[in-house]
């Protein structure tokens, strides 16, 4: 439990207002230093056999212009790739809003790397008001947890998901951390904290729906 919460506090989170496809959009940005050289991180995040070990099974063509699908989750197109450094993909969840993910990895020393995820989406204003950036960010905090465990050789992936008594406090703390990031971006503190509570309830299943 302590290891998981330590990882959570090691993430830098930013919320930015931007544009996507000529529409107003929100970017949630996560940065985490991981204990692995760049080539290992790149392989973990771009090779299908590796991705399914810490994230989700993936199918499709992972080359530029190819289309991919994550089992039970997002699908999209590989829009750009700077091999060994960064890639950008469209990210579509059902009938959800336009969305893109930019992944970047940078060496910090011989055996550590800085991972950055930037998820930009044209989120419905009502959804953003209800849940805030944590609606997206909490899921990516969990993904980075899986990636870091995988790079450390700790069993991970859906079949090794920690028990609710471990993950529920993680999600609650993640929601609050995203409220902090929203407030730093100018959100009303009271509204941001209320949105964080609703996000926690969603991800822990206490709102009657549960996380997707």
Order of alpha helices (4+ residues) and beta strands (2+ residues): alpha-beta-beta-alpha-alpha-beta-beta-beta-beta-beta-beta-alpha-alpha-alpha-alpha
